[in-house]
Amino acid sequence: MSTYRLRFPGSGTIIEEAILRGRAEGRKKVRAEDILRVLRVRGIEVPDAVRERVGSCVDLDVLGTWLDRAVTVGSADELFVEPAGT
């Protein structure tokens, strides 16, 4: 059985690359906003330096790690502390 792949004019071109790059940028921005929101909802103060570091991060995996940590940290600075033994 073959898989149908939707192809649009511009598929496999610089246009598609730009679209995919835009989507990735959007995911990074949303993930950063989610981290800050979790901290805010938990009542944790977020210094400007932390806000800047989270907002400027371009690695989705790192942002995912920080989002996981945002659920349990006691302060915003703890987002960036590697757990012992890792």
Secondary structure as GFF3:
##gff-version 3
##sequence-region A 1 86
A	DSSP	alpha_helix	14	41	.	.	.	ID=ss1
A	DSSP	alpha_helix	48	56	.	.	.	ID=ss2
A	DSSP	alpha_helix	60	70	.	.	.	ID=ss3
A	DSSP	three_ten_helix	76	80	.	.	.	ID=ss4
###
